[in-house]
Amino acid sequence: MSALSDKEFRQFQTWLYDRAGIHLGDAKKALVAARLVNRLRDLNLPDYGAYFRMITAVEGAGEAQIALDLLTTNETYFYREPKHFEFLREQLLARPRAARPSAARPIRVWSAACSSGEEPYSLAMTLAEVLDGNPWEVVASDISTRMLEKAARGHYPMERGRNLPRELLERYCLKGIGNQAGTFLVERNLRERVKFVQVNLNSALPRMGEFDVIFLRNVLIYFDMATKRKVVDRLVPQLRRGGHFIISHSESLNGVNDTLELLSPSMYRKP
């Protein structure tokens, strides 16, 4: 099997940018090769060029989704950047019900790039704890169908929950035994409260209603400035007035969007 050439890498760079808005820097060449090499072996293809021709052929839509899944998967874990969950609990949800935007509707939260599900389940646990029987909804989306299928199962290695508060781990998760030792399963009632949908943030969004909070964490770092602006411009109309927009601590909306009010680093409010 031939190594990934510079020409082939540039083809995958352009393809991924066009499909998902994700810019792969030149330093990602080895990552692309490593993530796709097993598909070349499974399909008995001689080189990466042959694989590229396969995924860009009219009849290659199924394999193109597999390639997209492989190239967009990112590692995550439960309760990542815990200050955001503390903010959600203390500043948004702990207010008396009558003081919230509307006492007649559920609090709605969107995890807009949920990967394998750790973020939306962390959100669901937080909502379940604080709202105490009052209605809430979590919608979780990702471009990867493979990740969405994994997320819906809610089954994880124990180390993924290392930052999860112990009381939440014990209340909402089942510890694996026997051949499932070293893993845990999010309990069924909570899993069923999270709705998983495929969404490409780099294209027109489906109708999902308005949200009180949108989490878009560890996503913008993969986009160039033009794509960042387009993605955020698509999401802001989905946010209710007075709603909150949360990004990663390593990201900023400086130069990306000027309609949201900065509350503190990584946390914004829609006027």
C-alpha positions in Angstrom: 0.0 0.0 0.0 1.3 3.4 -1.0 1.8 6.2 1.6 -0.4 9.2 1.6 1.1 11.6 -0.9 1.0 15.4 -0.5 -1.4 15.6 -3.5 -3.7 13.0 -2.0 -3.7 14.8 1.3 -4.6 18.1 -0.3 -7.6 16.3 -2.0 -8.8 15.1 1.4 -8.3 18.6 2.9 -10.4 20.2 0.2 -13.1 17.5 0.4 -13.5 17.8 4.2 -13.6 21.6 4.0 -16.3 21.4 1.4 -18.4 18.8 3.3 -18.0 20.0 6.9 -16.2 23.3 6.9 -13.3 21.7 8.7 -9.8 23.0 7.9 -7.1 20.4 8.2 -3.7 22.0 8.6 -0.6 20.5 7.0 0.4 19.0 10.3 -2.7 16.7 10.1 -1.4 14.6 7.2 -0.3 11.7 9.5 -3.7 11.8 11.3 -5.6 11.5 8.0 -3.4 8.6 6.9 -3.8 6.8 10.2 -7.6 7.2 10.4 -8.2 6.0 6.8 -5.6 3.2 6.5 -7.8 0.4 7.8 -10.5 1.3 5.3 -8.0 0.9 2.5 -7.1 -2.5 3.9 -10.7 -3.6 4.3 -11.5 -2.5 0.8 -8.3 -3.9 -0.7 -7.4 -0.6 -2.3 -3.8 0.1 -3.4 -3.5 3.7 -2.4 -5.3 6.7 -0.9 -6.0 8.1 -4.3 -8.2 5.1 -5.1 -10.1 5.6 -1.8 -10.6 9.3 -2.6 -12.0 8.4 -6.0 -14.4 6.0 -4.3 -15.8 8.5 -1.8 -16.3 11.2 -4.5 -18.0 8.9 -7.0 -21.8 9.2 -7.4 -22.3 5.7 -5.9 -19.9 6.3 -3.1 -22.2 8.1 -0.7 -22.2 5.4 1.9 -18.4 5.2 2.0 -18.2 9.0 2.0 -20.1 9.0 5.3 -17.7 6.5 6.8 -14.8 8.7 5.7 -16.5 11.7 7.2 -17.1 9.9 10.4 -13.4 8.8 10.7 -12.0 12.2 9.9 -14.3 14.2 12.2 -14.3 12.1 15.4 -12.8 13.9 18.4 -12.2 12.6 21.9 -14.4 13.9 24.7 -15.4 12.9 28.3 -18.0 13.6 30.9 -18.2 16.9 32.7 -15.5 18.5 30.4 -14.8 22.1 31.4 -17.0 21.8 34.6 -17.3 25.6 35.1 -19.9 25.5 32.3 -22.1 23.0 34.1 -21.7 24.9 37.3 -22.8 28.1 35.5 -25.8 26.2 34.1 -26.8 24.9 37.5 -26.2 28.0 39.6 -26.9 30.9 37.3 -29.6 29.6 34.9 -31.5 26.7 36.5 -31.4 27.6 40.2 -33.7 30.6 39.7 -37.3 30.2 40.8 -39.4 28.7 38.0 -41.5 31.9 37.8 -38.4 33.9 37.1 -37.5 31.9 34.1 -38.5 33.1 30.6 -41.7 31.0 30.6 -43.1 28.8 33.3 -45.2 26.9 30.8 -42.5 25.5 28.6 -39.5 23.2 29.1 -35.9 24.4 29.4 -34.3 23.3 26.1 -30.6 22.8 25.7 -28.7 21.9 22.4 -25.4 20.1 22.4 -24.5 21.1 18.9 -21.5 18.9 18.3 -22.0 16.0 20.7 -19.5 13.5 19.4 -19.9 10.2 21.4 -22.5 11.7 23.8 -20.6 12.6 27.0 -21.6 16.3 26.8 -25.4 15.8 26.3 -25.5 13.2 29.0 -23.7 15.5 31.4 -26.2 18.2 30.5 -29.1 15.8 31.1 -27.8 14.9 34.5 -27.4 18.6 35.4 -31.0 19.4 34.3 -32.5 16.3 36.0 -30.8 17.3 39.3 -31.7 21.0 39.3 -35.2 21.1 37.7 -36.6 18.4 40.1 -39.4 17.2 37.9 -40.0 20.3 35.9 -39.9 19.8 32.1 -36.6 19.9 30.2 -35.2 18.7 26.9 -31.7 18.0 25.6 -31.1 17.8 21.8 -27.7 16.4 20.7 -26.4 16.6 17.2 -23.3 15.6 15.3 -22.2 15.2 11.7 -21.0 11.7 12.4 -23.7 8.9 12.2 -21.2 6.5 13.8 -20.7 8.8 16.8 -24.5 9.3 17.1 -25.1 5.5 17.2 -22.4 5.2 19.9 -23.9 8.1 21.9 -27.4 6.6 21.8 -26.0 3.4 23.4 -24.6 5.4 26.4 -22.0 2.8 27.2 -18.5 4.1 28.1 -15.1 3.1 29.5 -14.9 4.1 33.2 -12.1 6.6 32.5 -14.5 8.8 30.5 -16.4 9.5 33.7 -13.3 10.5 35.7 -14.5 14.2 36.1 -18.1 13.3 36.7 -19.2 14.2 40.3 -19.5 10.9 42.2 -23.2 11.5 43.2 -24.1 11.9 39.5 -22.2 8.8 38.5 -23.9 6.7 41.2 -27.4 8.1 40.5 -27.5 8.0 36.7 -25.0 5.3 35.7 -24.8 1.5 36.1 -21.4 0.0 36.8 -20.4 -2.8 34.5 -19.6 -6.3 36.0 -18.2 -9.5 34.5 -17.1 -9.0 30.9 -18.4 -5.4 31.2 -16.1 -4.5 34.1 -14.3 -1.2 33.7 -17.3 0.4 31.9 -20.5 2.1 32.8 -23.9 2.5 31.2 -26.0 5.7 31.4 -29.3 4.5 32.9 -32.2 4.0 30.5 -34.5 6.8 31.7 -31.9 9.4 31.2 -30.8 8.0 27.8 -34.4 8.3 26.6 -34.5 12.0 27.6 -31.8 12.9 25.1 -32.7 13.2 21.4 -29.9 12.5 19.0 -30.0 13.9 15.4 -27.6 14.2 12.6 -26.8 17.9 11.8 -24.1 19.4 9.5 -23.4 22.8 11.0 -21.9 23.8 7.7 -25.2 23.7 5.9 -28.8 24.8 6.4 -30.1 23.7 9.8 -33.2 21.6 10.3 -36.1 23.1 12.2 -35.6 22.2 15.8 -37.3 25.1 17.6 -35.7 27.6 19.9 -33.3 26.8 22.7 -32.5 28.4 26.1 -28.8 27.3 25.9 -26.6 26.2 23.1 -23.3 24.4 23.7 -20.9 24.7 20.8 -17.7 23.6 22.5 -14.4 22.5 20.9 -15.8 23.0 17.4 -14.8 26.4 16.2 -11.1 25.6 16.6 -11.5 23.4 13.5 -12.9 26.1 11.3 -11.4 29.1 9.5 -12.7 32.6 10.3 -15.2 32.6 7.4 -16.7 29.3 8.4 -16.8 30.3 12.1 -18.9 33.3 11.2 -21.3 31.3 9.0 -21.8 28.5 11.7 -22.4 31.0 14.5 -24.8 33.0 12.3 -26.8 29.9 11.7 -27.0 29.0 15.4 -27.8 32.4 17.0 -31.3 32.5 15.5 -32.0 29.2 17.2 -31.3 30.8 20.6 -34.1 32.5 22.5 -33.7 36.1 23.6 -32.0 36.0 26.9 -30.6 32.6 26.1 -27.0 31.5 26.6 -24.3 30.5 24.1 -21.4 28.4 25.5 -18.1 27.7 23.7 -14.9 26.2 24.9 -12.4 28.0 27.1 -9.9 27.7 24.2 -12.2 29.5 21.8 -13.5 33.0 21.3 -16.2 34.8 19.3 -14.0 37.9 19.0 -14.4 38.9 15.3 -16.9 36.1 14.8 -20.1 37.6 16.1 -21.0 40.9 17.6 -24.7 40.3 18.5 -24.0 38.2 21.6 -23.0 39.8 25.0 -19.9 38.4 26.6 -20.7 37.4 30.2 -17.3 35.8 31.0 -14.7 34.0 28.9 -16.5 31.3 26.7 -20.0 32.3 28.0 -22.3 34.6 26.0 -25.9 35.9 26.2 -28.4 36.8 23.5 -29.9 40.2 24.3 
